[in-house]
């Protein structure tokens, strides 16, 4: 190699973090094996949220012990309130821009709303963990982070995916969404919101864009 010349070595992400979660909690008496309802298994009575699994009603567990995040609109009023705020914002966007449809507006609207409701803040996450003694996979509703106005990639990806999934469930758009996770050597783990949404005659590709939240 010529003196002074650097070689670029791309970092290849590893998409095994959901399996690592399953491996870590497998010996926990609160874990139940995958079945027809959940391909990732159950933890503390809820489906484990992972790639291609429903978000609503599930629990997001880390590859390492920390909080276990519940996403359930039936017990967490902040989720329905946030969804209603999303609908109002999309209606406003359509009126202002004219000719634009719900499907054309929803991705940008979700991105902007999550950034507003849950800006990236490790200090907020740490404070919630301390105040609520979140160790050993103790459960906590995602609404705590919405009300505290902060979170990190896992909280942001969960909220964004929930909003899109609910819009799909309510037949406002067609498509699918899931929360994926990976790790990059030397940089740690990351949660991604992956979605494929039909927008009129075009389909926006399935891409993880939770990294944009920061």
C-alpha positions in Angstrom: 0.0 0.0 0.0 1.4 3.4 -0.9 2.6 5.4 2.1 0.0 7.7 3.6 -2.9 6.1 1.7 -5.9 5.0 3.7 -8.1 2.0 3.0 -11.8 2.4 3.6 -13.4 -0.6 5.2 -17.2 -0.5 5.3 -19.0 -1.3 8.5 -21.4 -4.2 8.0 -24.4 -4.2 10.3 -25.4 -7.4 12.0 -29.2 -8.1 12.1 -29.2 -10.5 15.0 -30.3 -8.4 17.9 -33.9 -9.8 18.1 -32.4 -13.3 18.3 -30.1 -12.0 21.0 -33.1 -10.7 22.9 -34.7 -14.1 22.6 -31.6 -15.9 23.7 -31.1 -13.6 26.7 -34.7 -13.9 28.1 -35.1 -17.6 27.2 -34.2 -18.7 30.7 -36.6 -16.1 32.3 -39.7 -17.7 33.7 -41.7 -14.8 32.2 -40.7 -15.8 28.6 -42.9 -18.0 26.4 -41.8 -19.6 23.2 -42.8 -18.4 19.8 -46.2 -19.6 18.6 -48.8 -18.8 15.9 -49.5 -15.4 17.5 -45.9 -14.3 17.9 -42.9 -15.4 15.9 -40.6 -13.8 18.5 -42.2 -15.2 21.6 -43.9 -13.6 24.5 -42.4 -11.8 27.5 -44.4 -10.9 30.7 -47.6 -11.8 28.9 -47.1 -9.7 25.8 -45.7 -10.4 22.3 -42.1 -9.4 21.8 -41.9 -6.6 19.2 -39.4 -7.4 16.5 -39.1 -7.6 12.7 -42.4 -8.2 11.0 -44.4 -8.4 14.2 -47.4 -6.1 15.2 -46.5 -3.1 17.4 -49.8 -2.5 19.1 -50.1 -4.6 22.3 -46.5 -5.7 22.3 -43.4 -5.2 24.4 -40.0 -4.1 23.2 -37.2 -5.8 25.1 -33.5 -5.0 24.8 -30.6 -7.2 24.0 -29.3 -6.1 27.4 -31.3 -5.5 30.5 -33.1 -2.2 30.6 -36.7 -1.0 30.4 -39.3 -3.2 28.6 -41.3 -0.8 26.6 -45.1 -1.4 26.3 -47.0 0.0 23.3 -50.7 -0.5 24.0 -53.3 2.1 23.1 -55.9 0.4 25.4 -53.9 1.3 28.5 -51.9 4.3 27.4 -54.0 7.4 26.5 -51.0 9.3 25.1 -51.0 7.0 22.0 -54.5 7.8 20.9 -53.9 11.5 21.7 -50.8 11.5 19.6 -52.6 9.7 16.7 -55.4 12.2 16.8 -52.8 15.0 16.6 -51.3 13.3 13.6 -54.6 13.2 11.8 -55.2 16.9 12.5 -51.8 17.8 11.2 -52.3 15.8 8.0 -55.6 17.4 7.4 -54.0 20.8 7.9 -51.2 19.9 5.4 -53.7 18.8 2.8 -55.7 22.1 3.1 -52.5 24.2 2.9 -50.9 22.4 -0.1 -54.1 21.4 -2.0 -54.3 18.3 -4.2 -52.2 16.3 -1.8 -53.7 13.1 -0.4 -53.5 11.6 3.1 -51.1 8.9 1.7 -48.8 11.6 0.2 -48.5 13.4 3.6 -48.3 10.7 6.2 -44.6 9.8 6.1 -43.4 13.4 6.5 -46.1 14.1 9.1 -45.1 11.1 11.2 -41.5 12.0 11.1 -42.2 15.6 12.1 -44.6 14.6 14.9 -42.2 12.0 16.4 -39.4 14.6 16.3 -41.6 17.0 18.1 -43.0 14.6 20.7 -39.9 12.7 21.3 -36.7 14.6 20.4 -33.5 12.6 20.9 -32.4 12.8 24.6 -30.4 10.3 26.5 -30.8 12.4 29.6 -34.6 12.0 29.5 -34.2 8.3 29.1 -31.8 8.1 32.0 -34.0 10.2 34.3 -37.1 8.0 33.6 -35.0 4.9 34.3 -33.8 6.3 37.6 -37.2 7.6 38.7 -39.0 4.4 37.8 -36.3 1.9 38.9 -36.2 0.4 35.4 -33.8 -2.5 35.8 -34.2 -6.2 35.0 -36.7 -5.6 32.2 -39.2 -3.8 34.2 -42.2 -2.7 32.1 -43.1 0.9 31.3 -45.5 2.5 28.9 -44.1 4.4 26.0 -46.3 7.3 27.1 -43.8 8.1 29.8 -41.4 9.2 27.1 -44.0 11.1 25.2 -45.0 13.1 28.3 -41.3 13.7 29.2 -40.6 14.9 25.6 -37.6 12.7 24.9 -36.3 9.3 23.9 -33.7 7.6 21.8 -33.9 5.5 18.7 -35.9 2.6 20.2 -38.6 4.9 21.6 -38.8 7.0 18.4 -39.0 4.0 16.1 -41.7 2.4 18.2 -43.8 5.6 18.2 -43.4 6.2 14.5 -44.2 2.6 13.7 -47.2 2.6 16.0 -48.6 5.7 14.2 -48.2 4.1 10.8 -49.6 0.8 11.9 -52.7 2.4 13.4 -53.3 4.3 10.1 -53.1 1.0 8.3 -55.4 -0.7 10.8 -57.9 2.1 10.4 -57.6 1.7 6.6 -56.4 5.2 5.9 -53.4 3.8 4.1 -52.3 0.4 2.8 -48.9 -1.2 3.5 -47.0 -2.7 6.4 -44.6 -1.6 9.1 -42.3 -3.1 11.6 -39.5 -2.2 14.1 -36.2 -3.8 13.1 -32.9 -3.6 15.0 -29.3 -4.1 14.2 -25.8 -3.6 15.6 -22.7 -2.1 14.0 -19.3 -3.3 15.2 -17.8 -0.7 17.5 -20.9 1.5 17.5 -23.6 -0.5 19.3 -27.2 -1.3 18.6 -29.8 0.7 16.8 -33.6 0.4 16.3 -35.2 1.2 12.9 -38.7 1.7 11.7 -39.1 -0.2 8.5 -42.2 0.5 6.3 -43.7 -0.1 3.0 -46.6 2.3 2.3 -48.6 2.5 -0.8 -48.9 6.2 -2.0 -51.3 6.5 -4.8 -49.8 4.5 -7.7 -46.3 4.4 -6.2 -44.9 2.5 -3.3 -42.4 4.1 -1.1 -39.6 1.5 -0.4 -39.2 -0.4 2.8 -36.5 1.5 4.5 -35.4 2.1 8.0 -35.3 5.8 8.7 -35.4 5.9 12.5 -31.7 7.1 12.3 -33.1 10.4 11.0 -34.8 11.2 14.2 -31.6 12.4 15.9 
